């Protein structure tokens, strides 16, 4: 779902190198691993194709080379085309996002959508809202912070979502370090 195909990408060498470093130096606390495993076993485990989709809103989308909202219909159309082209009927979608609108959109657009319960913003995809007026998760120049006292929890939730994305069979995403980190954890994860 790259906005501009000329943008540089992380190739297989760098994905393998990142995985090597992660495996060697990063250990997730057992209580967080339990949350990841419990969610996976309750919602994603099984024979169905596991489709990951990361719908990035908030400040991340504003860091791109354009200032328009990431179009949710574009995600839907890409996933529907993938399902149709590959004749896939048995699937589960794991949707990760920092916006409630994106999660609701996916749940309204597809059957069998799962998402991890997180702190999310409500106004990123509002039509006509200027991108500089969007309530962001984390710091911003206007000091209009979203749950500044919950940063540790939000960070843990982001880690959990990234790990769950990495456990899927294919991932759809726009430019996002959360999605890239999932690709580093599972450097064989096909992305669209």
C-alpha positions as CSV (number, residue, x, y, z in Angstrom):
1,X,0.0,0.0,0.0
2,X,3.0,2.3,-0.6
3,X,1.8,5.8,-1.5
4,X,4.8,6.4,-3.8
5,X,6.5,3.3,-5.3
6,X,9.8,5.3,-5.7
7,X,10.2,5.6,-1.9
8,X,13.1,3.4,-0.6
9,X,12.1,0.1,0.9
10,X,13.8,-2.2,3.4
11,X,15.2,-5.1,1.5
12,X,15.6,-8.7,2.6
13,X,19.1,-8.2,3.8
14,X,18.1,-5.5,6.3
15,X,15.0,-7.4,7.4
16,X,17.2,-10.4,8.2
17,X,19.8,-8.3,10.0
18,X,17.1,-6.5,12.0
19,X,15.6,-9.9,13.0
20,X,19.1,-11.2,14.1
21,X,19.5,-8.1,16.3
22,X,16.0,-8.4,17.8
23,X,16.4,-12.1,18.5
24,X,19.7,-11.5,20.2
25,X,19.1,-8.4,22.3
26,X,15.4,-7.9,22.8
27,X,13.4,-10.0,25.3
28,X,9.7,-9.3,25.9
29,X,8.6,-9.6,29.5
30,X,6.7,-12.8,30.3
31,X,3.5,-10.9,31.3
32,X,3.4,-9.2,27.9
33,X,4.1,-12.5,26.1
34,X,1.2,-14.0,27.9
35,X,-1.1,-11.2,26.7
36,X,0.1,-11.8,23.1
37,X,-0.3,-15.6,23.3
38,X,-3.7,-15.4,25.0
39,X,-5.1,-13.1,22.4
40,X,-3.6,-15.1,19.6
41,X,-4.9,-18.4,20.9
42,X,-8.4,-16.9,21.6
43,X,-8.8,-15.1,18.3
44,X,-6.3,-16.1,15.6
45,X,-5.2,-19.6,16.1
46,X,-6.5,-22.1,13.6
47,X,-6.4,-23.0,10.0
48,X,-7.9,-19.8,8.6
49,X,-5.6,-17.4,6.7
50,X,-4.5,-14.7,9.1
51,X,-4.6,-11.3,7.4
52,X,-2.9,-8.5,9.3
53,X,-3.8,-4.9,8.5
54,X,-2.3,-1.9,10.1
55,X,-4.3,1.3,9.6
56,X,-2.1,4.1,10.7
57,X,-3.7,7.4,11.6
58,X,-2.7,10.2,13.9
59,X,0.7,11.8,13.7
60,X,2.2,8.9,11.7
61,X,0.1,9.6,8.7
62,X,1.1,13.3,8.9
63,X,4.7,12.3,8.8
64,X,4.3,11.0,5.2
65,X,5.1,13.1,2.2
66,X,1.4,14.2,1.8
67,X,-1.1,15.8,4.2
68,X,-4.3,13.9,3.2
69,X,-5.9,11.2,5.3
70,X,-5.0,7.6,4.4
71,X,-8.1,6.4,2.6
72,X,-9.7,3.5,4.5
73,X,-11.5,2.4,1.3
74,X,-8.1,1.8,-0.3
75,X,-7.3,-0.8,2.4
76,X,-10.7,-2.4,1.9
77,X,-10.3,-2.6,-1.9
78,X,-6.8,-4.0,-1.7
79,X,-7.8,-6.7,0.8
80,X,-11.0,-7.6,-1.2
81,X,-8.9,-7.9,-4.4
82,X,-6.4,-10.1,-2.6
83,X,-9.2,-12.4,-1.3
84,X,-10.8,-12.5,-4.7
85,X,-7.6,-13.1,-6.7
86,X,-6.6,-15.9,-4.4
87,X,-10.1,-17.4,-4.0
88,X,-9.8,-17.1,-0.2
89,X,-13.0,-17.7,1.8
90,X,-11.7,-18.8,5.1
91,X,-9.8,-16.0,6.8
92,X,-9.5,-13.9,9.9
93,X,-8.4,-10.3,9.8
94,X,-6.3,-8.8,12.7
95,X,-6.8,-5.0,12.5
96,X,-4.3,-2.8,14.4
97,X,-4.7,0.9,14.5
98,X,-4.5,4.0,16.7
99,X,-7.9,5.1,15.6
100,X,-11.3,3.8,16.6
101,X,-12.7,4.8,13.2
102,X,-10.3,2.5,11.4
103,X,-11.2,-0.5,13.5
104,X,-14.9,0.1,13.1
105,X,-14.5,0.6,9.4
106,X,-12.8,-2.8,9.1
107,X,-15.4,-4.5,11.2
108,X,-18.2,-3.0,9.0
109,X,-16.4,-4.0,5.8
110,X,-15.4,-7.6,6.6
111,X,-16.5,-10.6,8.5
112,X,-14.3,-12.1,11.2
113,X,-12.3,-9.0,12.2
114,X,-10.4,-9.1,15.5
115,X,-8.6,-6.2,17.2
116,X,-6.7,-5.9,20.5
117,X,-8.3,-3.6,23.0
118,X,-6.2,-0.4,23.0
119,X,-6.3,3.3,23.8
120,X,-7.3,4.9,20.5
121,X,-8.2,8.3,19.2
122,X,-11.6,9.0,17.8
123,X,-11.2,11.8,15.2
124,X,-8.5,11.0,12.7
125,X,-10.7,10.0,9.8
126,X,-13.4,12.7,10.3
127,X,-14.2,14.2,6.9
128,X,-13.1,17.7,6.5
129,X,-11.0,17.9,9.6
130,X,-7.6,19.5,8.9
131,X,-4.7,17.1,9.7
132,X,-3.2,19.6,12.1
133,X,-6.4,19.5,14.2
134,X,-6.4,15.8,14.7
135,X,-6.1,14.5,18.3
136,X,-2.9,12.5,18.4
137,X,-1.6,9.6,20.4
138,X,1.5,11.1,22.1
139,X,3.3,14.4,21.9
140,X,2.4,17.3,19.6
141,X,3.4,20.9,19.3
142,X,0.1,22.3,20.4
143,X,0.4,20.4,23.7
144,X,-2.9,18.8,22.8
145,X,-1.8,15.4,24.0
146,X,-3.9,12.2,24.0
147,X,-3.7,10.5,27.4
148,X,-0.2,11.7,28.3
149,X,-0.4,9.8,31.6
150,X,-1.0,6.5,29.7
151,X,2.2,6.5,27.6
152,X,3.6,3.3,29.1
153,X,0.3,1.5,28.6
154,X,0.0,2.8,25.0
155,X,3.6,1.7,24.3
156,X,2.8,-1.8,25.7
157,X,-0.3,-2.0,23.5
158,X,1.7,-0.9,20.4
159,X,4.3,-3.7,21.2
160,X,1.5,-6.3,21.5
161,X,-0.2,-5.2,18.3
162,X,3.1,-5.3,16.4
163,X,3.8,-8.8,17.7
164,X,0.3,-9.9,16.7
165,X,0.7,-8.4,13.2
166,X,4.0,-10.5,12.9
167,X,2.1,-13.7,13.7
168,X,-0.2,-13.4,10.6
169,X,0.3,-14.9,7.2
170,X,0.2,-11.7,5.1
171,X,0.1,-8.0,6.1
172,X,-1.4,-5.0,4.5
173,X,-0.1,-1.6,5.7
174,X,0.9,1.9,4.8
175,X,4.2,3.5,5.8
176,X,4.5,2.8,9.6
177,X,7.3,1.9,11.9
178,X,4.8,-0.4,13.8
179,X,4.3,-2.4,10.6
180,X,8.0,-2.4,9.8
181,X,8.8,-3.7,13.3
182,X,6.3,-6.6,12.7
183,X,8.3,-7.3,9.5
184,X,11.5,-7.3,11.4
185,X,10.2,-9.8,14.0
186,X,8.9,-12.0,11.2
187,X,11.1,-11.3,8.2
188,X,9.3,-13.8,6.1
189,X,5.9,-12.1,6.4
190,X,4.6,-11.1,3.0
191,X,3.5,-7.5,2.8
192,X,1.1,-5.7,0.5
